[in-house]
Amino acid sequence: MTEAHQIPDKLYFKIGEVAEIVGVEPYVLRYWETEFKDLTPVKSRTNQRLYKKKDVELLLSIRDLLHKQKFTIKGARVKLKDSPKDKKDNASQLGLYTAPEAEADPKHLARHNVLSQLKSLVHDMKKELD
């Protein structure tokens, strides 16, 4: 992202809030959801989209690629897929990456390991319920 954006420190954002932060209309956000599979807002009981902070960050990146860097949607998909952040995140989820701070701080590494185990447990429980 070329511009600094202030994303409020909230757990969830409604589509109108996200549209304002990103600087596009809500229908554009809904369209981008169909084109970018990593963009998956949850829906409330009233079927309203609720975006997480990571979704807002992804949307800002998408807007930057499409509007400022003039990528096509297909090109933006490829660029996002190949970005170093995604590779780091994917490696982290697979347990192949440890943040440099974690190597320096044993408490951080222990907390990271516990959180990874909890995430795995929740994932397994969700699979059983489905």
C-alpha positions as CSV (number, residue, x, y, z in Angstrom):
1,M,0.0,0.0,0.0
2,T,1.4,3.3,-0.9
3,E,-0.8,5.5,1.4
4,A,-0.9,5.2,5.2
5,H,-4.3,4.1,6.3
6,Q,-5.7,4.1,9.8
7,I,-7.7,1.0,10.4
8,P,-9.6,1.3,13.7
9,D,-8.7,-1.3,16.3
10,K,-12.0,-3.3,16.2
11,L,-12.8,-7.0,15.8
12,Y,-15.3,-6.6,13.0
13,F,-16.3,-3.9,10.5
14,K,-19.6,-3.6,8.6
15,I,-19.5,-3.2,4.9
16,G,-20.3,0.5,5.0
17,E,-17.3,1.2,7.3
18,V,-15.0,-0.9,5.1
19,A,-16.2,0.9,2.0
20,E,-15.4,4.2,3.6
21,I,-11.9,3.1,4.7
22,V,-11.0,1.5,1.4
23,G,-12.6,4.3,-0.6
24,V,-14.9,2.3,-2.9
25,E,-18.7,1.6,-3.0
26,P,-20.0,-1.5,-1.1
27,Y,-21.0,-3.2,-4.4
28,V,-17.3,-3.1,-5.4
29,L,-16.4,-4.9,-2.2
30,R,-19.1,-7.6,-2.9
31,Y,-17.7,-8.0,-6.4
32,W,-14.1,-8.3,-5.2
33,E,-15.3,-11.1,-2.8
34,T,-16.2,-13.1,-5.9
35,E,-12.9,-12.5,-7.6
36,F,-10.5,-12.9,-4.6
37,K,-11.0,-16.2,-2.8
38,D,-8.9,-15.1,0.3
39,L,-11.5,-12.4,1.0
40,T,-14.0,-14.1,3.2
41,P,-16.0,-11.9,5.5
42,V,-18.2,-13.7,8.0
43,K,-21.9,-13.1,8.0
44,S,-24.0,-12.2,11.0
45,R,-27.3,-13.8,12.0
46,T,-29.0,-11.0,10.0
47,N,-26.8,-11.9,7.0
48,Q,-24.7,-8.8,7.2
49,R,-21.1,-9.0,6.1
50,L,-18.6,-8.5,8.9
51,Y,-15.0,-8.0,7.9
52,K,-11.9,-8.6,10.1
53,K,-8.9,-6.3,10.1
54,K,-7.0,-8.7,7.9
55,D,-9.8,-8.5,5.3
56,V,-9.6,-4.6,5.4
57,E,-5.9,-4.8,4.9
58,L,-6.3,-7.2,2.0
59,L,-9.0,-4.9,0.4
60,L,-6.6,-1.9,0.7
61,S,-3.9,-4.0,-1.1
62,I,-6.4,-5.0,-3.8
63,R,-7.5,-1.4,-4.3
64,D,-3.9,-0.3,-4.6
65,L,-3.1,-3.0,-7.1
66,L,-6.2,-2.3,-9.2
67,H,-6.6,1.5,-9.0
68,K,-3.1,2.8,-8.5
69,Q,-0.8,0.2,-10.0
70,K,-3.3,-0.5,-12.8
71,F,-3.3,-4.4,-12.5
72,T,-6.1,-6.4,-14.0
73,I,-8.1,-8.5,-11.6
74,K,-6.2,-11.6,-12.8
75,G,-2.9,-9.8,-12.4
76,A,-3.8,-8.7,-8.9
77,R,-4.7,-12.2,-8.0
78,V,-1.3,-13.5,-9.2
79,K,0.5,-10.6,-7.4
80,L,-1.2,-11.3,-4.1
81,K,-0.6,-15.0,-4.4
82,D,3.1,-14.5,-5.0
83,S,3.6,-11.8,-2.4
84,P,6.3,-12.6,0.3
85,K,3.8,-11.9,3.1
86,D,1.5,-14.7,1.8
87,K,4.5,-17.1,1.6
88,K,5.5,-16.2,5.2
89,D,1.9,-16.6,6.4
90,N,1.5,-20.0,4.7
91,A,4.8,-21.2,6.0
92,S,3.9,-20.0,9.5
93,Q,0.6,-21.9,9.4
94,L,2.4,-25.0,8.4
95,G,4.9,-24.5,11.3
96,L,7.8,-23.8,8.9
97,Y,8.4,-20.2,10.0
98,T,9.1,-18.7,13.3
99,A,9.1,-14.9,13.7
100,P,12.6,-13.5,14.6
101,E,11.1,-12.1,17.9
102,A,10.0,-15.6,18.9
103,E,13.5,-16.9,18.5
104,A,14.8,-14.2,20.8
105,D,12.0,-14.5,23.4
106,P,11.3,-18.0,24.8
107,K,7.9,-16.7,26.3
108,H,6.8,-15.5,22.9
109,L,7.8,-18.9,21.3
110,A,5.9,-20.8,24.0
111,R,2.8,-18.6,23.5
112,H,3.1,-19.1,19.8
113,N,3.2,-22.9,20.1
114,V,0.2,-23.0,22.5
115,L,-1.8,-20.8,20.1
116,S,-0.8,-23.0,17.2
117,Q,-2.0,-26.1,19.1
118,L,-5.2,-24.4,20.0
119,K,-5.8,-23.4,16.4
120,S,-5.3,-27.0,15.3
121,L,-7.6,-28.3,18.0
122,V,-10.4,-25.8,17.0
123,H,-9.9,-26.8,13.4
124,D,-10.3,-30.5,14.2
125,M,-13.4,-29.9,16.4
126,K,-14.9,-27.8,13.5
127,K,-14.3,-30.7,11.1
128,E,-16.0,-33.1,13.5
129,L,-19.1,-30.9,13.8
130,D,-19.4,-30.5,10.0
